[in-house]
Amino acid sequence: MISLEKACYSVQGHTLLSETSLQFSTGEFWAVAGPNGAGKSTLLKLLSAEYLPTKGRVRFQGRDTHDYRPAELARLRAVLAQHNPVSLDFSVTEIVLMGRYPYYGHRPSDKDLFIVNQCLEWVEMGAYAQRSYPTLSGGEQQRIQFARALAQIWETKNGFLFLDEPTTGMDLKHQYQTFQLAASLARQGFGVVAVVHDLNLALQYTDQTVLLKKGRIMASGKTNHTLHEESLQATFELPIHLIPADHIRKNATIVPVPI
Ligand SMILES: Nc1ncnc2c1ncn2[C@@H]1O[C@H](COP(=O)(O)OP(=O)(O)OP(=O)(O)O)[C@@H](O)[C@H]1O
């Protein structure tokens, strides 16, 4: 479990995340949603210990995140960042192997290579193993980065996966597959927290949601209780209509009303 206890994050007098208390458990898939600049990536960086809280506490499995050594954290959680620039001519396999760096010294073991192949299969990119990474399309690169993060926590019981806009550049099918994969990882016992702009993906696949606006929590809890017309309108300042679930869609569908 990761708990934020009155955690704040400020930089140069600007508060990016105001006093926030939340608990994220393994076995759950969380969505973090809200307008641009709401503090979603900031929250994710506090959870992953890339940032330390400027006030309050963030505890990972009971210990303050600032008490962990980076090598220790690298075996407990993996991050898919919003931007993953790679300009050198690495192969796809080499990129995914980076997720195994915390586990090997000079050379990857057969087990590391097996895990890399498994993760590539999970994102349906096995056929691209020998391709030059920079030559892949944006959506393909994003799927490889997902595989890299997955390889990092593949064997970690109760590991956490932090995904910042994981479906950027992906086509419709792979957006759904990515969320399906994240949901199935949560069912296997991982904790998954994803920054999400597509609220219908959140509604379809996530267990819990936190809605942020201007660095503050607008609503949080079970996704289908949190994403309702009032909370969405207040958060996004846009009229929202919810089409109820039916025999095709097991959850409601969020439709912005043109203004
Ligand atoms: N180092 C910094 N100094 C000042 N302001 C910053 C700094 N880093 C981030 N911010 C601001 O903090 C706010 C929150 O940033 P954050 O990246 O968490 O937003 P976000 O909700 O993830 O947005 P988006 O949906 O656009 O990715 C933004 O307004 C951003 O401009």
The ligand as a Tripos MOL2 file, in Angstrom:
@<TRIPOS>MOLECULE
LIG
   31    33     1     0     0
SMALL
NO_CHARGES

@<TRIPOS>ATOM
      1 N1          8.9000   23.0570  -11.8490 N.pl3     1 LIG1
      2 C1          7.7430   23.7030  -11.9190 C.ar      1 LIG1
      3 N2          7.6460   25.0210  -11.6130 N.ar      1 LIG1
      4 C2          6.4760   25.6840  -11.6750 C.ar      1 LIG1
      5 N3          5.3100   25.0960  -12.0370 N.ar      1 LIG1
      6 C3          5.3620   23.8080  -12.3660 C.ar      1 LIG1
      7 C4          6.5530   23.0230  -12.3240 C.ar      1 LIG1
      8 N4          6.2730   21.7710  -12.7100 N.ar      1 LIG1
      9 C5          4.9450   21.7500  -12.9740 C.ar      1 LIG1
     10 N5          4.4060   22.9740  -12.7820 N.ar      1 LIG1
     11 C6          2.9900   23.3490  -12.9580 C.3       1 LIG1
     12 O1          2.2290   22.5810  -12.0420 O.3       1 LIG1
     13 C7          0.9430   22.2920  -12.5910 C.3       1 LIG1
     14 C8          0.6580   20.8110  -12.4430 C.3       1 LIG1
     15 O2          1.5090   20.0820  -13.3430 O.3       1 LIG1
     16 P1          1.2370   18.5680  -13.6980 P.3       1 LIG1
     17 O3          2.2640   18.1730  -14.6970 O.co2     1 LIG1
     18 O4          1.1550   17.7920  -12.4450 O.co2     1 LIG1
     19 O5         -0.2000   18.6770  -14.3760 O.3       1 LIG1
     20 P2         -1.0890   17.5530  -15.0640 P.3       1 LIG1
     21 O6         -2.4130   17.5130  -14.3480 O.co2     1 LIG1
     22 O7         -0.3500   16.2830  -15.1750 O.co2     1 LIG1
     23 O8         -1.3260   18.2210  -16.5000 O.3       1 LIG1
     24 P3         -1.4760   17.6160  -18.0090 P.3       1 LIG1
     25 O9         -2.8350   16.9940  -18.1120 O.co2     1 LIG1
     26 O10        -1.4030   18.8760  -18.8410 O.co2     1 LIG1
     27 O11        -0.3300   16.6820  -18.2700 O.co2     1 LIG1
     28 C9          0.9700   22.8120  -14.0250 C.3       1 LIG1
     29 O12         0.2800   24.0400  -14.0780 O.3       1 LIG1
     30 C10         2.4410   22.9990  -14.3240 C.3       1 LIG1
     31 O13         2.6460   24.0560  -15.2460 O.3       1 LIG1
@<TRIPOS>BOND
     1     1     2 1
     2     2     3 ar
     3     2     7 ar
     4     3     4 ar
     5     4     5 ar
     6     5     6 ar
     7     6     7 ar
     8     6    10 ar
     9     7     8 ar
    10     8     9 ar
    11     9    10 ar
    12    10    11 1
    13    11    12 1
    14    11    30 1
    15    12    13 1
    16    13    14 1
    17    13    28 1
    18    14    15 1
    19    15    16 1
    20    16    17 2
    21    16    18 1
    22    16    19 1
    23    19    20 1
    24    20    21 2
    25    20    22 1
    26    20    23 1
    27    23    24 1
    28    24    25 2
    29    24    26 1
    30    24    27 1
    31    28    29 1
    32    28    30 1
    33    30    31 1
@<TRIPOS>SUBSTRUCTURE
     1 LIG1         1 GROUP 0 **** ****
